[in-house]
Amino acid sequence: MSILVVAEHDGAHARPGSSSALAVARDLAAHSGERVELLVIGRGLAFVAADAARFAPVIVADHPLLANPTADRYAHIIADVAKAREAGSIVANSTTFAKDILPRASAMLSAAMAGDVTGYSFANGKLLLRRPMYAGAAMATVALTGRPLVITVRASAFPAAEPLAEPGERIVWSVDASTLPNHSEYVGLESRPTLRPELTEARVVVSGGRPFRTGEEFEKYVGCLADALNGATGCTRALVDAGIAPNEWQVGQTGKVVAPQLYVALGISGAVQHLAGMKNSRVVVAVNTDPEAPMFSVATYGLVGDVRQIVPELIRELGK
Amino acid sequence: MKILVPTKRVPSTDEGVRIRPDGSGIEDVALAFIINPFDAIALEEALHIRERRGSGVEVTAVGIGNAAFESELRIALAMGADRAVRVDFDGALDPWSVAQVLGAIVRREKPDLVLMGKQAVDDDSNQAGQMLAGLLDWPQATFASKIEFVEPARLSIARETDRGLETVIVGLPAVVTTDLRLNEPRYASLPALMKAKKRPIETISHRDLGVLPEPKVRILHLEQVAVDRVCVRVADAAELVHRLRYEAKVI
């Protein structure tokens, strides 16, 4: 039996969050005695596979028809590999990649699935998983029936896995192109190139709200402070709706859920939906002109004042 | 063309939820229930498609639950759904069992398109649509923020992903799950709500569909998450940076 970790990658490296999924898998394997294997899917995977093998044996599904992450083909591969390797569990980092593909694979395997897992324990040998519900207002303890179990984990809730002393084996998965589904045509991805860390994986997140009225203004304050802290940028729904910041920067119940070491909220009043996306951050800083803003109720440190005046001061202090 | 819109009845949690002291669930005595907001977006999109295409599009809202669900299904009718179907079931559901029931409904109704919310705002699972597509072996496009017909039976869909906006084309029949920015659902007017009260809601027992919904995920316990930090008010930027460096040690 094995625990299969589906690693998400960018064509060169596995995404950092996949390392947390691997750490969870190793720990589960320590209880169950199963072996841990990584699965990478894509095209031209020589480099990714070598990189991933530093952490665990890796199954490599490399084929031109797998160049883009379409749910039908990727779920098909995951289900096939899970059967062949007798996977008792399938684990991945909770991102839109996994949220799209794993439930489909899970249904193909008649498997139970729990998403966004933030903790687990064993009771009489049975695995209990903890996952948030109601936009993070409640924490549920759930048990899954049957095998395999499919689990996505929130990377920020778990440590990253250490590399092995000796690289793991690379196992080539032979892809039978004739069996691959052909349900969808991938057209393309429109994304803003950025040198900043990915929002859900960053140690520091700097987010902006209503005071920023243009993209330039957002960049001048939120972007520059993020760069001074080597962090990612985030924002509220209002800024996305107003076209000031891109969708993928939205933090909240309907956007991304983040839990960095440090979350800096600049001019964000703190609507319930936004708090759901960030309140589990380790340290929260709120800067706002309104001393009664709800954001202060979840903040570790609060500074009342105008972000336009305070951000340049903060950047100066950080440079000292 | 037939569009099926599965809906879930969820508590309105704008005011926050309270967990029962014994952890067995949420306090739902005085709670208002609504159509899951993401499903309302799916219904709105189905109505859009019907309006753009003119005649020949039928929009059916589906709910799985007990008779209490009928008030939300009537709102779906008042918004403009042509039909409402309730699968009578009173037990616990999870995404797997929902997908199984919906699979049976799809085999019976034979829709060209299933449009549903990307997740329900109670359990926040984000699985039922993908599982349904997997069970049916249909194309899927999740987290849609734009849906356009490129041919009579082919849709171009913009998907909101962590990496940016992805575009895929899927042939019908397909399952599409809707994200927040797809549209703003319309309100049902009062006259439409009055009229909807008299309209029939088709009720099917899950036995007639030949499925016994058996959840694979059991919720054993719920607890309230309270993050009430005692906020330390700092005087200026210098004090803040000092505390972040030497007290919190996060920079």
Interface residues (C-beta under 8 A of the other chain):
Chain A: T70 A71 D72 A75 T95 T96 F97 K99 D100 I101 L102 P103 R104 A105 S106 A107 M108 A111 A112 M113 A114 G115 D116 L128 P132 M133 Y134 A135 G136 A137 A138 M139 A140 T141 V142 A143 L144 T145 G146 P181 H183 S184 E185 Y186 V187 G188 L189 E190 S191 R192 E198 L199 T200 R203 V204 L229 R237 V240 D241 P246 N247 E248 Q253 T254 K256 Q261 L262 V272 L275 K279 N280 R282 V283 V284 V285 A286 F296 S297 V298 A299 T300 Y301 G302 L303 V304 I310 E313 L314 R316 E317 L318 K320
Chain B: T13 D14 G16 V17 I19 I26 P95 W96 A99 V121 D122 D123 D124 S125 N126 Q127 A128 G129 Q130 M131 L132 A133 G134 L135 D137 W138 P139 Q140 A141 T142 F143 S145 S156 R159 E160 T161 D162 R163 G164 L165 E166 T167 V168 I169 V170 G171 A174 D179 L180 R181 P215 K216 V217 R218 I219 L220 H221 L222 E223 Q224 V225 V227 D228 R229 C231 V232 R233 V234 D236 A237 A238 L240 V241 R243 L244 A248 V250 I251
